[in-house]
Amino acid sequence: MSEYKNRAVVLKQRPQGEIQQGDLVLEERPVRSPNEGEVVAQVLWLSLDPYMRPRMNDAKGYMDPIGIDEPIVGESVARVVESRSDDLKVGDLVTCYSGWQEYVTFPADAPMVYKIQHRDNVPLQTYLGVAGMPGRTGYCGLMYVGKPKAGETVVVSAASGPVGTVVGQTAKTEGCRVVGVAGGPEKCNFVVNELGFDACVDYKAGNLEADLKAACPDGIDIYFENVGGAVTRAVAPLLNEGARVPICGFVSAYNAKDMASVETPFHVLGALDPAPEHRFFLVTEWQDQHQEITDILASRVASGELKYRETVAEGLDNAVDAFKGMLKGQNFGKQLVHIAD
């Protein structure tokens, strides 16, 4: 075993609805010494993302559930501290799926391990946010599923988060009218005044349907789905003929005790006549463009064109509470855990 002291947040029992005490537990875990072709990396930044919650359930989805006693899945920025590989040397920075832990051992040529081509004015943690998987998700979902055209109206839910941030700002560069949906006046002001959206509807204000209709006088051509629930129901009557709906997720349902009974965006959209073009997508569909799209987004961060907000929890000790808060929308922008410098 390696000499590194490691802690990990592991799944002790499957949550029933909201995460409770004892579901996720912080434990000391050994670090395996690297075999030939492998490296040990120290996690510097950990990404917290909504997709992690459904994977805690014992249900087959688009990805396998997390096993009991296994670390919670998650992508990180990590620094190589020990290497038996010609591809990665000590000191190299990578993004990898380390899970919620402080050190990880993996093959240098493992899938989803990418060496960071670090550049000035692009903070490392943005490779987990607007220049990382969430940013690529927003960019690909909008550009390749939504297929925006100049003059169209694009609505994006969870507009102040890392996915919505990229969707809206990318749609503006394509010449679209962009309307966000976010929770609370602070987030809505940020979306309009800093991100440059044309309007933002506060779903917590109590007038969702009327406010959304007023913000979209010409209807909606693209709805980028992140949350489901009441927002989807408010959007549905405003969708124009030929509308497209890229479905990234529906976080409003992720804490449900019985997912089978949840009304999903597929139920709402499928009931329309005619039903708009809509489909669930995964960013891995465009894995061959990973570096190209990362470079596009990182260059926009470096130039100041792509703006964003972050919420940072310090240390693994605070990861579970940060994750629970994120699922309730308590974070502002990308939710991260800072683990080491």
FENDA-V758952 format. One record per backbone hydrogen bond with DSSP energy under -0.5 kcal/mol. CO is the residue of the C=O (numbers start at 1). NH is the residue of the N-H. If there is no record, write none. Layout:
co = {CO:CO}
nh = {NH:NH}
This chain:
co = {4:6:7:8:8:9:10:10:11:15:20:20:23:23:25:25:27:30:31:35:37:38:39:40:40:41:41:42:44:44:45:46:49:50:50:51:53:54:55:57:63:67:70:72:74:75:76:76:77:77:78:79:80:82:84:89:92:93:94:95:96:96:99:100:102:104:106:107:110:112:114:115:116:119:123:124:125:126:126:129:129:132:133:134:135:136:137:138:139:140:140:141:141:142:149:152:152:153:153:154:155:156:158:158:161:162:163:164:165:166:167:168:169:170:171:172:175:176:177:178:178:179:180:181:181:182:182:184:185:186:187:188:189:190:190:191:192:199:201:201:202:207:208:209:210:211:212:216:220:221:222:222:223:224:224:225:225:226:227:228:229:230:231:232:233:235:235:236:238:240:243:244:245:246:246:247:250:251:253:258:259:262:264:264:265:266:267:269:277:279:282:283:284:286:287:289:290:291:292:293:294:295:296:297:298:299:300:300:300:301:305:309:311:313:313:315:316:316:318:319:320:321:322:323:324:325:325:326:331:334:334:335:336:337:337:338}
nh = {6:29:102:10:27:72:12:25:69:17:23:24:12:13:10:27:8:32:2:38:108:84:106:81:82:43:104:79:339:340:77:337:52:53:54:55:56:57:66:59:61:70:11:100:99:47:78:96:44:45:94:42:91:40:37:92:80:116:78:114:76:98:101:9:43:41:39:110:113:114:95:117:118:122:126:127:128:129:131:132:135:136:137:138:139:140:141:142:143:144:145:145:146:147:152:154:177:221:222:179:224:181:161:164:165:166:167:168:169:170:171:172:173:174:176:175:151:178:154:198:199:156:201:158:159:184:203:188:189:190:191:192:193:194:195:197:196:180:182:203:205:211:212:213:214:215:216:219:240:244:155:224:225:157:226:248:249:251:252:231:233:234:235:236:237:238:239:239:220:243:277:223:279:225:248:281:253:254:256:261:262:264:267:268:269:270:271:272:245:247:285:286:287:289:290:293:294:295:296:297:298:299:300:301:302:303:304:305:306:304:307:334:336:315:338:318:319:320:322:323:324:325:326:327:328:328:330:329:333:311:336:48:313:46:339:315}
